[in-house]
Amino acid sequence: MRDIEIQYEANTRGFYNKLVLKNGTISSTNDRNGIENPIVQTVSEANWNALMQEINKVDLENLPNLIAPTEKRFYDGAAIANLKIIYKGKTYQTSDFDHGFPPMQIKRVVEIVNLLFKPEE
């Protein structure tokens, strides 16, 4: 599944992070205006395949209907997050959910996406 792009975005008033996975790479940016160049890292084939296995378990058509398990984002208790998957030219996107508390159906996908980017120390 190389014809896929996965985007994970989390933000609050003072925080922004966007992760984009495609073609065996992951990029990260904290610039919500898209001016700064993102940091790009290679994803190992094993990690890419593990992510694709989890994506294959997700009903993409149902992504917009998933219910967030928590509502901390409503009172600034968590960043607002969403997951977007672009596959074969079609875009599938979740409703907003709390960063760190995704709907159960996409929990492993979100966990893997967030673990794949290694911030530089």
Backbone as JSON Lines, residues from 0, in Angstrom:
{"i":0,"aa":"M","n":[0.84,-1.2,0.0],"ca":[0.0,0.0,0.0],"c":[0.88,1.25,0.0]}
{"i":1,"aa":"R","n":[1.53,1.5,-1.09],"ca":[2.35,2.71,-1.19],"c":[1.56,3.9,-1.72]}
{"i":2,"aa":"D","n":[0.34,3.65,-2.22],"ca":[-0.49,4.75,-2.72],"c":[-1.41,5.27,-1.62]}
{"i":3,"aa":"I","n":[-0.82,5.46,-0.45],"ca":[-1.58,5.92,0.71],"c":[-0.82,7.05,1.4]}
{"i":4,"aa":"E","n":[-1.58,7.98,1.95],"ca":[-1.01,9.05,2.77],"c":[-1.82,9.11,4.05]}
{"i":5,"aa":"I","n":[-1.13,9.18,5.17],"ca":[-1.77,9.24,6.48],"c":[-1.36,10.55,7.13]}
{"i":6,"aa":"Q","n":[-2.34,11.31,7.59],"ca":[-2.06,12.58,8.27],"c":[-2.69,12.54,9.65]}
{"i":7,"aa":"Y","n":[-1.88,12.92,10.64],"ca":[-2.37,13.02,12.01],"c":[-2.05,14.42,12.5]}
{"i":8,"aa":"E","n":[-3.07,15.1,12.98],"ca":[-2.9,16.48,13.4],"c":[-3.44,16.65,14.82]}
{"i":9,"aa":"A","n":[-2.68,17.36,15.66],"ca":[-3.12,17.66,17.02],"c":[-2.79,19.11,17.3]}
{"i":10,"aa":"N","n":[-3.76,19.84,17.9],"ca":[-3.48,21.25,18.18],"c":[-4.37,21.81,19.28]}
{"i":11,"aa":"T","n":[-3.84,22.84,19.91],"ca":[-4.57,23.69,20.85],"c":[-4.19,25.11,20.48]}
{"i":12,"aa":"R","n":[-4.55,26.05,21.3],"ca":[-4.17,27.44,21.01],"c":[-2.66,27.61,20.96]}
{"i":13,"aa":"G","n":[-1.92,26.92,21.83],"ca":[-0.48,27.12,21.89],"c":[0.36,25.95,21.41]}
{"i":14,"aa":"F","n":[-0.28,24.96,20.81],"ca":[0.44,23.75,20.39],"c":[-0.09,23.3,19.04]}
{"i":15,"aa":"Y","n":[0.83,22.86,18.18],"ca":[0.43,22.32,16.89],"c":[1.45,21.26,16.47]}
{"i":16,"aa":"N","n":[0.97,20.13,16.0],"ca":[1.85,19.11,15.44],"c":[1.1,18.37,14.36]}
{"i":17,"aa":"K","n":[1.76,18.21,13.22],"ca":[1.18,17.46,12.11],"c":[2.2,16.43,11.65]}
{"i":18,"aa":"L","n":[1.77,15.19,11.6],"ca":[2.59,14.09,11.11],"c":[1.99,13.6,9.8]}
{"i":19,"aa":"V","n":[2.83,13.43,8.79],"ca":[2.38,12.95,7.49],"c":[3.24,11.76,7.09]}
{"i":20,"aa":"L","n":[2.6,10.64,6.81],"ca":[3.3,9.44,6.36],"c":[2.93,9.15,4.92]}
{"i":21,"aa":"K","n":[3.95,8.99,4.09],"ca":[3.73,8.55,2.71],"c":[5.04,8.1,2.11]}
{"i":22,"aa":"N","n":[4.95,7.16,1.18],"ca":[6.12,6.65,0.47],"c":[7.26,6.23,1.4]}
{"i":23,"aa":"G","n":[6.93,5.61,2.53],"ca":[7.96,5.1,3.43],"c":[8.66,6.17,4.25]}
{"i":24,"aa":"T","n":[8.08,7.37,4.33],"ca":[8.66,8.44,5.16],"c":[7.6,8.99,6.1]}
{"i":25,"aa":"I","n":[8.08,9.66,7.14],"ca":[7.2,10.4,8.05],"c":[7.78,11.79,8.18]}
{"i":26,"aa":"S","n":[6.91,12.79,8.09],"ca":[7.36,14.16,8.29],"c":[6.58,14.77,9.44]}
{"i":27,"aa":"S","n":[7.23,15.68,10.14],"ca":[6.62,16.34,11.29],"c":[6.85,17.83,11.2]}
{"i":28,"aa":"T","n":[5.81,18.59,11.5],"ca":[5.95,20.04,11.58],"c":[5.16,20.56,12.77]}
{"i":29,"aa":"N","n":[5.69,21.61,13.36],"ca":[5.0,22.32,14.44],"c":[4.53,23.68,13.96]}
{"i":30,"aa":"D","n":[4.65,23.92,12.67],"ca":[4.29,25.21,12.07],"c":[2.93,25.1,11.39]}
{"i":31,"aa":"R","n":[1.9,25.63,12.04],"ca":[0.55,25.5,11.5],"c":[0.36,26.29,10.2]}
{"i":32,"aa":"N","n":[1.28,27.23,9.9],"ca":[1.16,28.02,8.68],"c":[1.88,27.37,7.5]}
{"i":33,"aa":"G","n":[2.63,26.31,7.74],"ca":[3.31,25.6,6.66],"c":[4.48,26.34,6.06]}
{"i":34,"aa":"I","n":[5.05,27.29,6.79],"ca":[6.17,28.09,6.26],"c":[7.49,27.34,6.45]}
{"i":35,"aa":"E","n":[7.69,26.77,7.63],"ca":[8.94,26.04,7.91],"c":[8.91,24.68,7.24]}
{"i":36,"aa":"N","n":[10.08,24.2,6.81],"ca":[10.16,22.87,6.23],"c":[9.97,21.83,7.33]}
{"i":37,"aa":"P","n":[9.19,20.8,7.05],"ca":[9.02,19.73,8.05],"c":[10.28,18.89,8.18]}
{"i":38,"aa":"I","n":[10.41,18.22,9.3],"ca":[11.51,17.27,9.52],"c":[11.03,15.94,8.93]}
{"i":39,"aa":"V","n":[11.83,15.36,8.04],"ca":[11.45,14.12,7.36],"c":[12.37,12.99,7.81]}
{"i":40,"aa":"Q","n":[11.77,11.85,8.14],"ca":[12.53,10.67,8.54],"c":[12.03,9.46,7.74]}
{"i":41,"aa":"T","n":[12.91,8.49,7.55],"ca":[12.54,7.26,6.87],"c":[11.88,6.31,7.86]}
{"i":42,"aa":"V","n":[10.86,5.61,7.39],"ca":[10.18,4.6,8.19],"c":[10.68,3.24,7.72]}
{"i":43,"aa":"S","n":[11.11,2.39,8.65],"ca":[11.6,1.07,8.25],"c":[10.48,0.28,7.59]}
{"i":44,"aa":"E","n":[10.87,-0.65,6.76],"ca":[9.87,-1.47,6.06],"c":[9.02,-2.25,7.07]}
{"i":45,"aa":"A","n":[9.65,-2.74,8.14],"ca":[8.91,-3.49,9.16],"c":[7.86,-2.6,9.83]}
{"i":46,"aa":"N","n":[8.23,-1.37,10.19],"ca":[7.28,-0.45,10.83],"c":[6.18,-0.04,9.86]}
{"i":47,"aa":"W","n":[6.56,0.2,8.59],"ca":[5.56,0.57,7.58],"c":[4.56,-0.57,7.43]}
{"i":48,"aa":"N","n":[5.06,-1.8,7.35],"ca":[4.17,-2.95,7.18],"c":[3.27,-3.15,8.39]}
{"i":49,"aa":"A","n":[3.8,-2.91,9.6],"ca":[2.98,-3.01,10.81],"c":[1.84,-1.99,10.78]}
{"i":50,"aa":"L","n":[2.16,-0.78,10.33],"ca":[1.13,0.26,10.22],"c":[0.08,-0.13,9.18]}
{"i":51,"aa":"M","n":[0.52,-0.64,8.04],"ca":[-0.42,-1.02,6.99],"c":[-1.32,-2.17,7.45]}
{"i":52,"aa":"Q","n":[-0.78,-3.08,8.25],"ca":[-1.61,-4.17,8.81],"c":[-2.74,-3.59,9.65]}
{"i":53,"aa":"E","n":[-2.42,-2.59,10.47],"ca":[-3.45,-1.98,11.32],"c":[-4.45,-1.17,10.48]}
{"i":54,"aa":"I","n":[-3.96,-0.49,9.46],"ca":[-4.87,0.29,8.59],"c":[-5.84,-0.65,7.88]}
{"i":55,"aa":"N","n":[-5.36,-1.82,7.49],"ca":[-6.23,-2.78,6.8],"c":[-7.37,-3.26,7.68]}
{"i":56,"aa":"K","n":[-7.26,-3.12,8.99],"ca":[-8.31,-3.53,9.92],"c":[-9.38,-2.44,10.09]}
{"i":57,"aa":"V","n":[-9.09,-1.23,9.57],"ca":[-9.99,-0.09,9.77],"c":[-10.96,0.02,8.59]}
{"i":58,"aa":"D","n":[-12.22,0.25,8.9],"ca":[-13.24,0.52,7.89],"c":[-13.13,2.0,7.52]}
{"i":59,"aa":"L","n":[-12.41,2.3,6.44],"ca":[-12.16,3.69,6.07],"c":[-13.45,4.47,5.82]}
{"i":60,"aa":"E","n":[-14.43,3.84,5.23],"ca":[-15.7,4.51,4.94],"c":[-16.39,4.98,6.23]}
{"i":61,"aa":"N","n":[-16.11,4.32,7.34],"ca":[-16.75,4.63,8.61],"c":[-15.97,5.65,9.46]}
{"i":62,"aa":"L","n":[-14.78,6.09,9.01],"ca":[-13.97,7.02,9.81],"c":[-14.75,8.25,10.28]}
{"i":63,"aa":"P","n":[-15.55,8.91,9.42],"ca":[-16.24,10.11,9.89],"c":[-17.27,9.84,10.98]}
{"i":64,"aa":"N","n":[-17.7,8.59,11.13],"ca":[-18.75,8.25,12.09],"c":[-18.23,7.78,13.44]}
{"i":65,"aa":"L","n":[-16.91,7.67,13.59],"ca":[-16.36,7.19,14.86],"c":[-16.63,8.2,15.97]}
{"i":66,"aa":"I","n":[-16.94,7.68,17.13],"ca":[-17.27,8.51,18.29],"c":[-16.05,8.62,19.21]}
{"i":67,"aa":"A","n":[-15.7,9.84,19.55],"ca":[-14.58,10.07,20.47],"c":[-14.95,9.56,21.86]}
{"i":68,"aa":"P","n":[-14.05,8.81,22.52],"ca":[-14.38,8.25,23.82],"c":[-14.34,9.26,24.97]}
{"i":69,"aa":"T","n":[-13.67,10.4,24.76],"ca":[-13.58,11.42,25.8],"c":[-13.84,12.79,25.17]}
{"i":70,"aa":"E","n":[-14.08,13.79,26.03],"ca":[-14.39,15.15,25.54],"c":[-13.54,16.21,26.24]}
{"i":71,"aa":"K","n":[-12.31,15.86,26.57],"ca":[-11.42,16.81,27.25],"c":[-11.1,18.02,26.39]}
{"i":72,"aa":"R","n":[-11.15,17.86,25.07],"ca":[-10.82,18.96,24.16],"c":[-11.82,20.11,24.3]}
{"i":73,"aa":"F","n":[-13.0,19.84,24.83],"ca":[-14.02,20.88,24.97],"c":[-13.68,21.9,26.04]}
{"i":74,"aa":"Y","n":[-12.82,21.53,26.99],"ca":[-12.44,22.48,28.05],"c":[-10.92,22.62,28.14]}
{"i":75,"aa":"D","n":[-10.24,22.47,27.02],"ca":[-8.77,22.6,26.95],"c":[-8.05,21.56,27.8]}
{"i":76,"aa":"G","n":[-8.69,20.43,28.05],"ca":[-8.06,19.35,28.81],"c":[-7.2,18.44,27.94]}
{"i":77,"aa":"A","n":[-7.32,18.59,26.62],"ca":[-6.52,17.8,25.67],"c":[-6.5,18.54,24.35]}
{"i":78,"aa":"A","n":[-5.44,18.31,23.59],"ca":[-5.37,18.89,22.25],"c":[-6.44,18.25,21.37]}
{"i":79,"aa":"I","n":[-6.88,18.99,20.38],"ca":[-7.85,18.49,19.41],"c":[-7.07,17.72,18.34]}
{"i":80,"aa":"A","n":[-7.48,16.51,18.06],"ca":[-6.76,15.68,17.08],"c":[-7.72,15.14,16.03]}
{"i":81,"aa":"N","n":[-7.14,14.78,14.88],"ca":[-7.91,14.06,13.87],"c":[-6.96,13.26,13.0]}
{"i":82,"aa":"L","n":[-7.52,12.28,12.34],"ca":[-6.76,11.39,11.47],"c":[-7.37,11.45,10.09]}
{"i":83,"aa":"K","n":[-6.51,11.62,9.09],"ca":[-6.95,11.66,7.71],"c":[-6.15,10.62,6.93]}
{"i":84,"aa":"I","n":[-6.84,9.82,6.14],"ca":[-6.19,8.82,5.3],"c":[-6.61,9.08,3.87]}
{"i":85,"aa":"I","n":[-5.63,9.28,3.01],"ca":[-5.89,9.48,1.59],"c":[-5.41,8.22,0.89]}
{"i":86,"aa":"Y","n":[-6.35,7.49,0.3],"ca":[-6.04,6.2,-0.31],"c":[-6.69,6.12,-1.68]}
{"i":87,"aa":"K","n":[-5.87,5.86,-2.69],"ca":[-6.33,5.76,-4.07],"c":[-7.14,6.98,-4.47]}
{"i":88,"aa":"G","n":[-6.66,8.16,-4.08],"ca":[-7.29,9.41,-4.48],"c":[-8.52,9.8,-3.68]}
{"i":89,"aa":"K","n":[-8.93,9.01,-2.72],"ca":[-10.11,9.32,-1.9],"c":[-9.67,9.65,-0.48]}
{"i":90,"aa":"T","n":[-10.28,10.68,0.11],"ca":[-9.93,11.12,1.44],"c":[-10.96,10.64,2.46]}
{"i":91,"aa":"Y","n":[-10.44,10.05,3.54],"ca":[-11.27,9.58,4.64],"c":[-10.77,10.3,5.89]}
{"i":92,"aa":"Q","n":[-11.67,10.91,6.66],"ca":[-11.23,11.69,7.82],"c":[-12.16,11.48,9.0]}
{"i":93,"aa":"T","n":[-11.54,11.42,10.18],"ca":[-12.32,11.3,11.41],"c":[-12.88,12.66,11.81]}
{"i":94,"aa":"S","n":[-13.84,12.62,12.7],"ca":[-14.25,13.83,13.42],"c":[-13.14,14.11,14.43]}
{"i":95,"aa":"D","n":[-13.15,15.29,15.04],"ca":[-12.15,15.61,16.05],"c":[-12.3,14.7,17.26]}
{"i":96,"aa":"F","n":[-11.16,14.39,17.88],"ca":[-11.13,13.62,19.12],"c":[-9.99,14.15,19.97]}
{"i":97,"aa":"D","n":[-9.91,13.7,21.22],"ca":[-8.86,14.15,22.13],"c":[-7.53,13.48,21.77]}
{"i":98,"aa":"H","n":[-6.48,14.3,21.65],"ca":[-5.13,13.77,21.42],"c":[-4.78,12.85,22.58]}
{"i":99,"aa":"G","n":[-4.37,11.64,22.26],"ca":[-4.05,10.65,23.29],"c":[-5.22,9.75,23.63]}
{"i":100,"aa":"F","n":[-6.41,10.07,23.13],"ca":[-7.61,9.29,23.42],"c":[-8.44,9.09,22.15]}
{"i":101,"aa":"P","n":[-7.87,8.4,21.14],"ca":[-8.6,8.21,19.88],"c":[-9.73,7.18,20.04]}
{"i":102,"aa":"P","n":[-10.67,7.18,19.1],"ca":[-11.69,6.13,19.11],"c":[-11.02,4.75,19.05]}
{"i":103,"aa":"M","n":[-11.62,3.78,19.71],"ca":[-11.03,2.44,19.82],"c":[-10.7,1.83,18.45]}
{"i":104,"aa":"Q","n":[-11.53,2.09,17.44],"ca":[-11.34,1.47,16.13],"c":[-10.04,1.9,15.45]}
{"i":105,"aa":"I","n":[-9.49,3.05,15.84],"ca":[-8.26,3.55,15.21],"c":[-7.12,3.71,16.22]}
{"i":106,"aa":"K","n":[-7.33,3.2,17.42],"ca":[-6.35,3.41,18.49],"c":[-4.95,2.94,18.12]}
{"i":107,"aa":"R","n":[-4.8,1.72,17.59],"ca":[-3.47,1.21,17.24],"c":[-2.84,2.01,16.1]}
{"i":108,"aa":"V","n":[-3.64,2.42,15.13],"ca":[-3.11,3.23,14.02],"c":[-2.53,4.53,14.57]}
{"i":109,"aa":"V","n":[-3.29,5.22,15.42],"ca":[-2.84,6.49,15.99],"c":[-1.6,6.28,16.86]}
{"i":110,"aa":"E","n":[-1.57,5.22,17.66],"ca":[-0.4,4.94,18.49],"c":[0.84,4.72,17.63]}
{"i":111,"aa":"I","n":[0.71,3.91,16.6],"ca":[1.87,3.63,15.73],"c":[2.34,4.9,15.04]}
{"i":112,"aa":"V","n":[1.42,5.67,14.48],"ca":[1.79,6.92,13.8],"c":[2.59,7.81,14.75]}
{"i":113,"aa":"N","n":[2.12,7.95,15.98],"ca":[2.8,8.82,16.94],"c":[4.13,8.25,17.42]}
{"i":114,"aa":"L","n":[4.3,6.94,17.39],"ca":[5.57,6.34,17.81],"c":[6.62,6.36,16.7]}
{"i":115,"aa":"L","n":[6.19,6.44,15.46],"ca":[7.14,6.35,14.34],"c":[8.06,7.56,14.22]}
{"i":116,"aa":"F","n":[7.59,8.74,14.58],"ca":[8.44,9.91,14.48],"c":[9.3,10.01,15.73]}
{"i":117,"aa":"K","n":[10.6,10.08,15.53],"ca":[11.57,10.16,16.63],"c":[12.13,11.58,16.71]}
{"i":118,"aa":"P","n":[11.64,12.38,17.67],"ca":[12.2,13.73,17.8],"c":[13.69,13.68,18.05]}
{"i":119,"aa":"E","n":[14.4,14.61,17.46],"ca":[15.86,14.63,17.64],"c":[16.18,15.2,19.01]}
{"i":120,"aa":"E","n":[17.08,14.49,19.7],"ca":[17.45,14.93,21.04],"c":[18.47,16.04,20.99]}
